[in-house]
Amino acid sequence: MKFAIIVIPYLMIQLHPGSNSSQTAKGVPSMDLLCFEPFMFLSCKFPFIVIYKNPSDYPGKYVARLFDLTQPTKYFIARDSHQEIKLVIPSYMNKLERNQFNDPVIIETWI
């Protein structure tokens, strides 16, 4: 019987300058990133990104947070404008407009 050894290189996550690890109001550990890396999506069953405008934990900012099904992950990106935040959304994702039942701070979702 033959065995294969798979070596996974050390994964480097680039944090946004001046950021630090924190926790959301729900106690989810968080990291403010420079970009979303492919490995972050591989660990999710159903990954999607929610974009918020002026959330209570980052007032005055636009925040893109990666979710897995119904649970937020620790990965997010905070920027000053909607245009800046849209630049970090992977090109293969598609936008869903918000609906009337969304929290008022949610402006769009990407799947």
N, C-alpha and C positions, 0 to 999 in steps of 0.2 A: 504494500500500500504506500503510495507516495503522498507526501504532505507539501503544501505550499506555505511559504512564509510571506505574509504581507506586512510591509513596513509602512507605517503611516507617519509622514514627517510631522514635526512640531508645527502646530497651527498658530500663526501669529494673527492676532486681532488688533487692528489699528484703532486706537481711541481718538476721538475728536480732541484737538488741542484744548487744554484747559478743562477737560472733563474729568470726572472721577466716577467711580462706581457708586451707585445709590440704590434705593429701593422705591418702587412705586407705592401708591397708597394701599395696594393690595398685598404688599410685602414681596413682590417679585424683584429679585436682584436685577439690576439694570446696568448696561454699559452703553455710553454714548459713542457711536462708531463714526468712522469716516465713510464707510461704505458697507453694504451687505455683501458677504462672501458666500460663494456657492455652497460650502459645507454647512452653512447655517440652515439652508433649505432642505438639505438631505436628511437632517435629523427630524424633520417635521412630517407628519402623516398628510396634512393638508395645509401647506404654508400660504399665508396671505399677509399683506401689509395694510395697516390702517393708518391714514393720515389724519392728524388732529390739528386744529387751530386753537392756540391759546389754552392748552389743558392746564388744570390746576397745579400739576407738579412741575410744569415748565411754562409759566405765564409769559405771554408775549412771543412765544416761539411756535413754530410748526414742527410737529413730531411725527416721524414715520416709525411705527413699531411692528416688528414681525410677530405674527400669531401662528399657533399650531392648533387647528380646529377652533376651539372656543377659549384656549388658554394663551395669554400673552407670554412671549419668550423674554429673555433678558436683553435681547438685541433691539436697539432703537437708534435713530438718528434725529438730532434736533438742529434746526436751522432757523434763520431769521425771516425767510420768505417762502412762499409756496413754490416759486420758481426754483429756488435752491433745493428744496426737498424733493421735487419731482426729478431732479437730475440724478438722484441716488436710487431711484426705482429701477430694477433690472428691466432691460428692453423687452424681454419676452413676456412680461406681465401685462394683463389687461385691466383697464379701469372700470370699476362699478361706481355709478353715482350713488350718493347717499339717498336714503329713503326717510320717510316721515317718522319712522320708529327709532332711528339712530339717535344717539346722544348728540346734543347740539354742537359739541366740539368736534365731532367727526365730520370731515368734509368729503372724504372719498376712501374707497377700498380698492386694493390691487390684488388680483389673483393670477 
